[in-house]
Protein backbone atom coordinates (compact mmCIF):
# COMPACT_ATOMS: atom_id res chain seq x y z
CA UNK A 1 0.00 0.00 0.00
CA UNK A 2 1.16 3.53 -0.82
CA UNK A 3 2.20 5.39 2.35
CA UNK A 4 2.27 9.19 2.54
CA UNK A 5 3.27 11.17 5.62
CA UNK A 6 1.31 14.41 5.95
CA UNK A 7 1.79 15.20 9.64
CA UNK A 8 5.12 17.06 9.62
CA UNK A 9 3.79 19.48 12.26
CA UNK A 10 3.65 16.57 14.72
CA UNK A 11 7.23 15.47 14.08
CA UNK A 12 9.64 15.01 11.20
CA UNK A 13 11.89 12.14 10.15
CA UNK A 14 15.55 12.71 10.88
CA UNK A 15 17.40 13.88 7.80
CA UNK A 16 20.01 11.22 6.85
CA UNK A 17 22.71 13.93 6.92
CA UNK A 18 21.71 14.75 10.51
CA UNK A 19 21.85 11.08 11.48
CA UNK A 20 25.37 10.74 10.06
CA UNK A 21 26.53 13.81 11.98
CA UNK A 22 25.18 12.31 15.22
CA UNK A 23 26.56 8.79 14.77
CA UNK A 24 30.14 9.28 16.11
CA UNK A 25 28.83 10.84 19.32
CA UNK A 26 27.07 7.64 20.33
CA UNK A 27 30.11 5.38 20.03
CA UNK A 28 33.38 7.25 19.44
CA UNK A 29 33.17 10.78 20.88
CA UNK A 30 30.88 9.79 23.74
CA UNK A 31 32.45 11.84 26.52
CA UNK A 32 30.79 13.92 29.22
CA UNK A 33 31.18 17.63 28.46
CA UNK A 34 32.17 18.29 32.08
CA UNK A 35 35.17 15.93 31.90
CA UNK A 36 38.62 17.52 31.56
CA UNK A 37 40.27 14.82 29.42
CA UNK A 38 40.11 14.57 25.62
CA UNK A 39 36.80 12.68 25.41
CA UNK A 40 35.11 15.44 27.39
CA UNK A 41 36.83 18.22 25.46
CA UNK A 42 35.70 16.68 22.14
CA UNK A 43 32.10 16.50 23.35
CA UNK A 44 32.17 20.05 24.72
CA UNK A 45 33.62 21.40 21.46
CA UNK A 46 30.83 19.72 19.46
CA UNK A 47 28.15 21.16 21.76
CA UNK A 48 29.59 24.66 21.53
CA UNK A 49 29.74 24.43 17.74
CA UNK A 50 26.05 23.47 17.70
CA UNK A 51 25.27 26.33 20.08
CA UNK A 52 26.86 28.72 17.58
CA UNK A 53 24.81 27.24 14.74
CA UNK A 54 21.47 27.47 16.57
CA UNK A 55 22.26 31.03 17.64
CA UNK A 56 23.19 32.11 14.12
CA UNK A 57 19.86 31.01 12.62
CA UNK A 58 17.99 33.35 14.98
CA UNK A 59 20.59 36.16 15.00
CA UNK A 60 21.50 35.59 18.66
CA UNK A 61 24.77 35.22 20.55
CA UNK A 62 25.89 31.69 21.39
CA UNK A 63 25.96 32.42 25.15
CA UNK A 64 22.24 33.22 24.96
CA UNK A 65 21.29 29.66 23.90
CA UNK A 66 20.31 27.19 26.63
CA UNK A 67 19.94 23.58 25.46
CA UNK A 68 16.98 21.71 27.00
CA UNK A 69 15.26 18.36 26.53
CA UNK A 70 12.30 19.65 24.50
CA UNK A 71 10.26 22.68 23.46
CA UNK A 72 7.92 21.86 26.35
CA UNK A 73 10.79 22.18 28.82
CA UNK A 74 11.89 25.43 27.17
CA UNK A 75 8.38 26.88 27.51
CA UNK A 76 8.23 25.83 31.16
CA UNK A 77 11.64 27.33 31.85
CA UNK A 78 10.63 30.59 30.16
CA UNK A 79 7.35 31.09 32.01
CA UNK A 80 8.25 29.67 35.42
CA UNK A 81 11.77 31.05 35.31
CA UNK A 82 10.61 34.58 34.60
CA UNK A 83 7.70 34.33 37.06
CA UNK A 84 9.81 33.33 40.05
CA UNK A 85 12.76 35.57 39.22
CA UNK A 86 10.58 38.67 38.83
CA UNK A 87 7.65 38.17 41.22
CA UNK A 88 8.88 41.09 43.30
CA UNK A 89 8.06 43.34 40.30
CA UNK A 90 4.60 41.92 39.69
CA UNK A 91 2.56 38.75 39.27
CA UNK A 92 0.65 39.46 36.05
CA UNK A 93 1.33 37.58 32.79
CA UNK A 94 -0.31 37.60 29.36
CA UNK A 95 -0.58 34.59 27.01
CA UNK A 96 -2.66 34.13 23.88
CA UNK A 97 -5.67 31.82 23.86
CA UNK A 98 -4.14 29.63 21.12
CA UNK A 99 -0.79 28.82 22.72
CA UNK A 100 0.54 25.27 22.79
CA UNK A 101 -0.47 23.39 25.94
CA UNK A 102 3.14 23.66 27.13
CA UNK A 103 2.48 27.38 27.59
CA UNK A 104 -1.22 27.30 28.49
CA UNK A 105 -0.92 24.56 31.12
CA UNK A 106 2.16 26.20 32.60
CA UNK A 107 0.27 29.49 32.83
CA UNK A 108 -2.67 27.76 34.53
CA UNK A 109 -0.26 26.12 37.00
CA UNK A 110 1.25 29.53 37.76
CA UNK A 111 -2.27 30.82 38.49
CA UNK A 112 -2.43 28.26 41.31
CA UNK A 113 0.84 29.66 42.63
CA UNK A 114 -0.65 33.14 43.00
CA UNK A 115 0.09 34.66 39.60
CA UNK A 116 -2.61 36.36 37.53
CA UNK A 117 -2.94 35.36 33.86
CA UNK A 118 -4.72 37.24 31.08
CA UNK A 119 -5.64 34.95 28.18
CA UNK A 120 -5.62 37.18 25.11
CA UNK A 121 -8.30 36.44 22.46
CA UNK A 122 -7.62 36.06 18.74
CA UNK A 123 -9.67 36.85 15.63
CA UNK A 124 -11.29 34.31 13.28
CA UNK A 125 -7.93 33.67 11.62
CA UNK A 126 -6.11 33.12 14.90
CA UNK A 127 -4.32 36.47 14.89
CA UNK A 128 -3.60 38.44 18.04
CA UNK A 129 -4.48 42.14 17.73
CA UNK A 130 -1.45 44.12 18.98
CA UNK A 131 -3.77 46.85 20.30
CA UNK A 132 -5.55 44.24 22.46
CA UNK A 133 -2.18 43.27 23.87
CA UNK A 134 -1.20 46.86 24.62
CA UNK A 135 -4.51 47.43 26.41
CA UNK A 136 -3.95 44.29 28.50
CA UNK A 137 -0.49 45.30 29.75
CA UNK A 138 -0.48 46.60 33.33
CA UNK A 139 2.10 48.09 35.67
CA UNK A 140 2.55 44.67 37.29
CA UNK A 141 2.85 42.72 34.00
CA UNK A 142 6.14 40.81 33.94
CA UNK A 143 5.79 38.57 30.86
CA UNK A 144 3.96 38.28 27.54
CA UNK A 145 4.04 34.89 25.78
CA UNK A 146 2.66 34.76 22.23
CA UNK A 147 3.75 32.08 19.79
CA UNK A 148 5.39 32.88 16.46
CA UNK A 149 3.24 30.46 14.44
CA UNK A 150 0.42 28.22 15.57
CA UNK A 151 1.02 24.48 15.55
CA UNK A 152 -2.55 23.60 14.51
CA UNK A 153 -3.72 26.24 12.03
CA UNK A 154 -0.35 27.64 10.92
CA UNK A 155 -1.22 31.31 11.45
CA UNK A 156 1.87 33.52 11.80
CA UNK A 157 1.55 36.15 14.52
CA UNK A 158 2.76 39.78 14.19
CA UNK A 159 5.59 39.27 16.65
CA UNK A 160 7.59 42.29 15.49
CA UNK A 161 4.70 44.59 16.46
CA UNK A 162 4.19 42.64 19.66
CA UNK A 163 7.89 42.80 20.50
CA UNK A 164 7.93 46.57 19.97
CA UNK A 165 4.97 47.02 22.34
CA UNK A 166 6.57 44.84 25.01
CA UNK A 167 9.88 46.70 24.67
CA UNK A 168 8.19 50.09 25.02
CA UNK A 169 6.43 48.90 28.19
CA UNK A 170 9.57 47.18 29.51
CA UNK A 171 7.78 43.83 29.68
CA UNK A 172 9.64 40.59 28.98
CA UNK A 173 8.49 38.91 25.73
CA UNK A 174 8.60 35.13 25.10
CA UNK A 175 7.61 33.45 21.87
CA UNK A 176 7.29 29.74 21.10
CA UNK A 177 8.89 29.31 17.67
CA UNK A 178 8.97 25.51 17.66
CA UNK A 179 6.87 25.36 14.48
CA UNK A 180 8.48 28.25 12.63
CA UNK A 181 12.20 27.81 13.34
CA UNK A 182 13.91 26.39 10.28
CA UNK A 183 10.84 27.01 8.09
CA UNK A 184 10.66 30.82 7.97
CA UNK A 185 13.10 33.53 9.13
CA UNK A 186 13.38 34.05 12.89
CA UNK A 187 15.32 37.07 14.17
CA UNK A 188 15.31 37.71 17.91
CA UNK A 189 16.67 41.24 17.52
CA UNK A 190 14.34 42.36 14.76
CA UNK A 191 11.35 41.06 16.74
CA UNK A 192 12.71 42.29 20.11
CA UNK A 193 12.16 38.87 21.68
CA UNK A 194 13.65 38.25 25.14
CA UNK A 195 13.06 34.49 25.23
CA UNK A 196 12.41 32.14 22.31
CA UNK A 197 11.61 28.42 22.29
CA UNK A 198 12.83 26.05 19.56
CA UNK A 199 13.33 22.31 19.15
CA UNK A 200 15.04 19.92 16.72
CA UNK A 201 12.40 17.31 15.90
CA UNK A 202 10.16 19.77 14.02
CA UNK A 203 13.01 20.50 11.57
CA UNK A 204 14.41 17.04 10.70
CA UNK A 205 16.55 16.75 13.80
CA UNK A 206 16.25 14.23 16.65
CA UNK A 207 13.61 14.14 19.37
CA UNK A 208 14.64 14.90 22.93
CA UNK A 209 16.46 18.19 22.40
CA UNK A 210 15.25 21.78 22.44
CA UNK A 211 16.67 25.19 23.20
CA UNK A 212 15.65 28.41 24.85
CA UNK A 213 17.08 31.73 23.76
CA UNK A 214 17.48 33.94 26.84
CA UNK A 215 18.55 37.49 26.02
CA UNK A 216 21.59 38.63 27.97
CA UNK A 217 20.52 40.46 31.12
CA UNK A 218 17.15 38.71 31.43
CA UNK A 219 16.49 37.62 35.02
CA UNK A 220 15.39 33.97 35.07
CA UNK A 221 15.37 31.16 37.63
CA UNK A 222 16.38 27.58 36.63
CA UNK A 223 13.94 24.67 36.91
CA UNK A 224 16.65 22.04 37.38
CA UNK A 225 19.44 22.31 39.94
CA UNK A 226 22.57 20.19 40.04
CA UNK A 227 25.91 20.44 38.31
CA UNK A 228 25.43 23.92 36.88
CA UNK A 229 25.32 22.94 33.21
CA UNK A 230 24.12 25.36 30.51
CA UNK A 231 25.30 28.52 32.26
CA UNK A 232 23.63 27.35 35.47
CA UNK A 233 20.15 27.39 33.93
CA UNK A 234 19.71 23.70 33.05
CA UNK A 235 21.65 21.20 35.15
CA UNK A 236 21.86 17.70 33.61
CA UNK A 237 24.47 15.67 31.76
CA UNK A 238 24.38 17.14 28.27
CA UNK A 239 22.76 15.08 25.48
CA UNK A 240 25.67 15.48 23.08
CA UNK A 241 24.43 13.38 20.12
CA UNK A 242 21.05 15.13 20.08
CA UNK A 243 22.62 18.59 20.32
CA UNK A 244 25.01 17.75 17.49
CA UNK A 245 21.98 16.60 15.47
CA UNK A 246 20.23 19.87 16.25
CA UNK A 247 23.22 21.80 14.96
CA UNK A 248 23.35 19.72 11.78
CA UNK A 249 19.63 20.28 11.16
CA UNK A 250 20.14 24.03 11.57
CA UNK A 251 23.06 23.94 9.12
CA UNK A 252 20.83 22.30 6.51
CA UNK A 253 17.94 24.69 7.16
CA UNK A 254 20.22 27.69 6.73
CA UNK A 255 21.16 26.50 3.23
CA UNK A 256 17.79 25.13 2.10
CA UNK A 257 15.05 27.00 4.01
CA UNK A 258 14.24 29.71 1.45
CA UNK A 259 13.97 27.36 -1.52
CA UNK A 260 12.08 24.75 0.48
CA UNK A 261 9.58 27.33 1.78
CA UNK A 262 8.83 28.39 -1.78
CA UNK A 263 8.35 24.78 -2.89
CA UNK A 264 6.10 23.93 0.05
CA UNK A 265 4.01 27.08 -0.37
CA UNK A 266 3.11 26.01 -3.91
CA UNK A 267 2.16 22.52 -2.73
CA UNK A 268 0.23 23.97 0.22
CA UNK A 269 -1.78 26.30 -2.00
CA UNK A 270 -2.51 23.49 -4.46
CA UNK A 271 -3.78 21.34 -1.60
CA UNK A 272 -5.94 24.13 -0.16
CA UNK A 273 -7.46 24.91 -3.55
CA UNK A 274 -8.27 21.25 -4.15
CA UNK A 275 -9.73 20.55 -0.71
CA UNK A 276 -11.98 23.60 -0.77
CA UNK A 277 -13.68 22.16 -3.86
CA UNK A 278 -15.24 19.60 -1.51
CA UNK A 279 -18.72 20.71 -0.50
CA UNK A 280 -19.05 22.14 3.03
CA UNK A 281 -15.28 22.34 3.57
CA UNK A 282 -13.62 25.32 5.26
CA UNK A 283 -10.03 26.51 5.76
CA UNK A 284 -8.89 27.19 9.33
CA UNK A 285 -6.27 29.88 9.91
CA UNK A 286 -5.17 32.83 7.84
CA UNK A 287 -5.28 32.27 4.05
CA UNK A 288 -1.84 33.84 3.46
CA UNK A 289 -0.22 34.64 6.82
CA UNK A 290 0.45 30.99 7.53
CA UNK A 291 3.37 28.57 7.59
CA UNK A 292 4.39 27.32 4.14
CA UNK A 293 3.72 23.69 5.08
CA UNK A 294 0.45 23.99 7.03
CA UNK A 295 -3.14 23.32 5.98
CA UNK A 296 -6.05 22.85 8.36
CA UNK A 297 -9.72 22.37 7.44
CA UNK A 298 -13.05 21.57 8.98
CA UNK A 299 -15.68 19.50 7.22
CA UNK A 300 -19.35 19.76 8.10
CA UNK A 301 -21.30 16.64 9.13
CA UNK A 302 -18.31 14.40 9.92
CA UNK A 303 -15.90 13.73 12.75
CA UNK A 304 -12.17 14.35 12.52
CA UNK A 305 -10.96 11.11 14.11
CA UNK A 306 -12.97 9.08 11.60
CA UNK A 307 -11.35 11.11 8.82
CA UNK A 308 -7.87 10.39 10.17
CA UNK A 309 -8.55 6.66 10.49
CA UNK A 310 -10.08 6.43 7.02
CA UNK A 311 -7.16 8.29 5.47
CA UNK A 312 -4.77 5.96 7.30
CA UNK A 313 -6.47 3.01 5.59
CA UNK A 314 -5.36 4.61 2.32
CA UNK A 315 -1.82 5.10 3.64
CA UNK A 316 -2.15 8.82 4.40
CA UNK A 317 -0.94 9.93 7.83
CA UNK A 318 -2.77 13.07 9.01
CA UNK A 319 -4.09 14.48 12.28
CA UNK A 320 -7.06 16.21 13.81
CA UNK A 321 -6.17 18.99 16.23
CA UNK A 322 -2.72 18.71 17.80
CA UNK A 323 -0.78 15.45 18.02
CA UNK A 324 0.34 16.51 21.50
CA UNK A 325 -3.21 16.20 22.86
CA UNK A 326 -4.84 13.73 20.44
CA UNK A 327 -6.12 11.47 23.23
CA UNK A 328 -8.37 14.22 24.58
CA UNK A 329 -12.08 14.11 23.78
CA UNK A 330 -12.28 17.88 24.12
CA UNK A 331 -12.42 19.93 20.91
CA UNK A 332 -9.28 21.84 19.95
CA UNK A 333 -8.86 24.95 22.11
CA UNK A 334 -7.32 26.67 19.08
CA UNK A 335 -10.34 26.04 16.87
CA UNK A 336 -12.70 27.08 19.65
CA UNK A 337 -10.71 30.29 20.12
CA UNK A 338 -11.17 31.25 16.45
CA UNK A 339 -14.93 30.87 16.82
CA UNK A 340 -15.78 27.34 15.67
CA UNK A 341 -18.61 25.46 17.35
CA UNK A 342 -17.91 22.15 19.10
CA UNK A 343 -19.20 20.03 16.22
CA UNK A 344 -17.23 22.10 13.70
CA UNK A 345 -13.99 21.81 15.69
CA UNK A 346 -14.50 18.05 15.95
CA UNK A 347 -14.64 17.89 12.15
CA UNK A 348 -11.12 19.26 11.68
CA UNK A 349 -8.27 17.79 9.68
CA UNK A 350 -4.65 18.95 9.68
CA UNK A 351 -2.47 18.06 6.69
CA UNK A 352 1.09 19.33 7.05
CA UNK A 353 3.80 18.97 4.43
CA UNK A 354 7.54 18.54 4.53
CA UNK A 355 10.83 17.83 2.83
CA UNK A 356 9.69 14.57 1.25
CA UNK A 357 6.21 15.69 0.19
CA UNK A 358 5.79 15.63 -3.59
CA UNK A 359 3.22 16.88 -6.10
CA UNK A 360 2.18 13.23 -6.58
CA UNK A 361 1.47 13.02 -2.85
CA UNK A 362 -0.80 16.07 -3.08
CA UNK A 363 -2.57 14.61 -6.11
CA UNK A 364 -3.11 11.33 -4.27
CA UNK A 365 -4.48 13.12 -1.19
CA UNK A 366 -6.88 15.12 -3.39
CA UNK A 367 -8.01 11.90 -5.04
CA UNK A 368 -8.64 10.07 -1.76
CA UNK A 369 -10.01 12.79 0.52
CA UNK A 370 -13.25 13.56 -1.40
CA UNK A 371 -14.10 9.83 -1.45
CA UNK A 372 -13.49 9.50 2.29
CA UNK A 373 -15.54 12.61 3.08
CA UNK A 374 -18.44 11.41 0.92
CA UNK A 375 -18.39 7.94 2.51
CA UNK A 376 -18.38 9.32 6.05
CA UNK A 377 -21.17 11.78 5.31
CA UNK A 378 -23.40 8.99 4.04
CA UNK A 379 -23.27 7.28 7.43
CA UNK A 380 -23.06 10.45 9.53
CA UNK A 381 -25.81 11.16 12.08
CA UNK A 382 -24.74 14.82 11.97
CA UNK A 383 -25.83 15.28 8.37
CA UNK A 384 -29.35 14.02 9.08
CA UNK A 385 -29.48 16.45 12.00
CA UNK A 386 -28.47 19.39 9.81
CA UNK A 387 -30.66 18.53 6.81
N, C-alpha and C positions, 0 to 999 in steps of 0.2 A: 504493500500500500504506500502511496505517495505521502510523505510526511513534510509538513511545512510549519516552521516555528514563527508565530506572529505574536509573541508576548515578550519582546525585548525590553519592555518597561519593567517586567518582573525581575528578569536577570538576563545576562548575556553569556554565550559560550566564551571560554577563554580563547583569545586569538593564539594560534600556534606559535607565533613569534614571542608572545608573552610567556607561554609555557616553556619555551626553550631558554628564555632569559632566567626563569625561576629555577630550572632543573639543578644547576650546580649547587644551589644554596640549600638543597635538601640533603645532599650526600657528600659534597666536597668542601664547600665553604660554609660549614654548618655552625660556626662559632657563635657564642653569646657576645653581643655588642659591648657588654660591660667588662669583658675579659681583656687583659693587657697584652697577651701574647698574640702571635700572628693570626690565628683563627679568628679571634675577636676583632682585631684591627681590620681584617678583610670584610667581616660582616658589617662593622660600623661604617666603613668606607662606602659599601654598597647602599646602606640605608641613607647616608647623607647625600649620595648622588641622586637617589630617588626623591629625597626631600627637595632638592634643587629643581628637579624636573616638575614635580607637582606644583611647587611655588611658581615656576615660570609660566605655567599655563593659565594662572589666574593673576599674574602680575604682582606677586607677593614676594617677600623676602623669605629665604629658606628657614630662618629662625622663628618664623611666624606659623610654621606648619607643625601641627601635633598629630602624629599617627595614632589611630584608634583601631578598635576591632570592627567597626561598622559605622554606617551613617546614623543608625539609631543611637549608638553610644555618643557620637559627635553631637547630635541634637541634645541629648541629655546633659552632656558636659556644658554645652553652650547655655542652656536655660538655667540649669541648677547652679552651674558655676558662677554665672553672672548674678543670679538671685541672692546666693549666700555671701558673695563677696561685696555686694552693694546694698544690702538690706538696710544699712544705716542711712542711705540716701532716700530710699523709698521702697514700697512693696507692690507697685503697680506695673503690670506687663501687658503688652498687646500682641495678640497672635491672630492670624486670619482664620476664618471659619473653615477653610479648605486645606489646612496644613495636613501633612502626613501624621499618622497616629503617634509617631515618635515625638512630635512636637505637641500635639493636642493632649495626649495622655500625660506627658510630662507637665504641661501647664495645669491640667486638672489636679495632678498630684501636688503641685506647688500651692494651689488654692487651699488644700487641706493643711498646708504648713503655714497658713496665714497670709499668703500673697493674694493680691486681687488681680484677676485676669479679665481683660476686655477682649471678647471674640469679635473681630471685625468682619462685617458682612461683605459679600461680593455681589457683582451684578450677574445677569443671566449667562454671561460668558465665563464667569469665574474670575473676573478682574477686580482687584482692590482699587477703590477710588482714593487717590492720594489725599484729597481734601477731607475724606472721612477719617483717614489716619491722623491728619493734623489736628482735627477737632477732638480726637480721642486722647491725644497726648496731654498729660497733666504734669504738674510740678513734681509729683512723686513717681513718674514713669521712669523705670530704669532699663527697660528692654523692649524692643519691637522685633518680632520674628515673623517674617513673611517670605514664603518660598519663592525661588526664582522661577520655576516652572512646575506646574502641577503634575503629579505622577499618574493621575487618572485621565484627566481631560486635556492635558498638554498645554493649557493656557500659560503664556509667558507674562509674568507680572512686571509692572513698570518700576523695577527696583532702583533705577537711577534717580527717579523722582522721589521715591520713598527714602533712599539714602540721603538725599539732599535735605529733606524735611527732618530726618532724625539728627543729621549733623547740625542743622540750625538750632534744634532744640536741645542739643547735647545729650541725646538719648542713644544708648548702644543699639546697633542694628545687626541682627542675625538673619541670614538667609540660608535655607536648605537648597543646595544646588545639586543634589544627588542625581536628579534626572537630566539636568542641563549640562553639567561639566563633561567636556569631551564631545558634546554635540553642537553647541553654539558657544560663541565667545563669552567668557566670564572674566571680568576685570574688577578686582576688589577696590582699586583706587578710583576708577571711573564711577563706580556705583556707591562709593563711600561706605562699604560694608565693613563692620568691625569683626564679625565672626561669620564663617562660611563653611557649611558642611558638604563634603564630597565622599564618594566611595568608589572602589575599583570595579565591583562586579556589574555595574550598570554600563561600563565602557570597555568590556572585553578583557577585564582583568579578573583576578581571583576573588572569591568570596572571603569574608573574614578580615577585611582590611578597609579602613576608612581614614579620613583625616578631617581635622578642624583647623581652619585658618583662624588665628587669634591675633588681631592687630597689636603691634607693639604698644605697650602702655595700658592695655585693657586689663582691668582688675577682674580676675576669675579664680575661683576655688576649684581644686581637683576633686574628682569623684573617687579615684583610686589612690591609696597611699601605700608606699612600700619603698622600693629602691631608688625612687627619684628619676625614673626614666622620662624621656620626652620633656625636658626642661622642667621637671618636677610636676608636670600636669597630668601624666598618665603612667603611673608605675605599673610595670609588668614586663617580663622578658619579651624583647621585641620580636615580632613575627617577621623575620628577615625575608624568607622566600616570598611571602605575600606582598611585602613592601617593595621588593625588587620588581615583582609583577605589576604592581601599581605604577611604578616609574616607567616600565616598558610600555604599558598601555597608554600612558600620557605621551610618551615619545611618538607613538604611532598616531595618536589623535592630533598632535601638533602638526604632523605632516599631511594627514588625510582628512581632517575635520571639514574643511571648507568644501572640498569636492564631494565628500560623502553627504554633507547636508543638502547640497544641491540635488544630488541623485535621489536621496530619500524624499525630498520635498515633491519631486515630480511623481514618484510612486505613491506618496501619501495623497496627493491631489487626485490622482487617477482612481485610487481606491474610494475616496470620499465621493467623487462624482458618480462612480458606479453604484455604490451602496445607496445613495440618496434616490436612485431610480426605483428602489423597492418602495412599494406603497406603505404609507404610515411609518416611514423611517425618519429619524431626526439626528442631526449632528450635535454632540455635546462639546462645549468649549468654544473658544474664539475661532472663527473661520480662517484667519490669517496669522494672528498673534499666537501661534502654537508651535510646539516642537516639531522639527521636520519629520520625525518618525511616528508621531502619535495620531491615531484616529480613535474616536469614541462615539458611539451611537446609542440611541434607544429606539426600540421597536415596539409599537403598540400591540397589545393583545397577547404577548408572549413573555416568557420568563427567561432571564439571562442565563441561569445555570443550565437550563435545557438546551439553550443555544450553544453553550460551550461544549456540552457533552455530545451534542449532535455533530458539531464541527470536528470534534476529536475523532468521531467515527469515520470521518473523511480524511483524517490525518492532519487537520489544521489545529494547532495549539493557540488558543486565545484565552481571554479572561473576561470576567464581569466584575466591575469594581476594581479593587486593588488586591493583588496577590497576597499582600501582607495581612489582609483580614478576610480572606475568602471563606473562612469557616463560619463567619458571622451570618446570622439570618437577618440582621438589620440592613436596610437599604444603605447605599453609599452616602456618607455624610457630605461628600463633595457634590454629588448630584442633587441632594436635598438642598444644599446651600445655594445652588444656582436656580432653584425654584421648581424642580421636578416633583411630581406627586410620588407617593410610595410605589404605586403600581408601575409608574413610568421608570423610576430609578431601578426597579427590579428587572426591567426589560433591557438593561444596558449591555453593551458588548464593547470591549476594548481590543483593538487590533493594532499592535505596535510593531514597527518594522526595524530592520537592522542591516548589518554589514552583508549578510548572506541572503537577504531578500531580493528576489528578482522580479522582473516584469511578468514572467510566467507564473510566479507565485501569486501575484495580484490577480492575474487573469483566472487562475484556478479558484481563488477565494471568491471572485465575483461570479463564477459559474456555480459554485456550491452554495453560497449563502442564500440567494433567493429561493432555492429549492428547500433548504432547511427551514427558512422563515415560513414559507407557504405550508409545509408539512405541519409545523408546530401550530400554526394558526387554525388549521382544520380541526385539530383536537383540543384547542384552547377553550377553557370555560370563560376566559376574559372576553373573547370576541363576542360570544353570545350575550354577555352582560352589556357590552357596549353597543350592540346592534339595535 
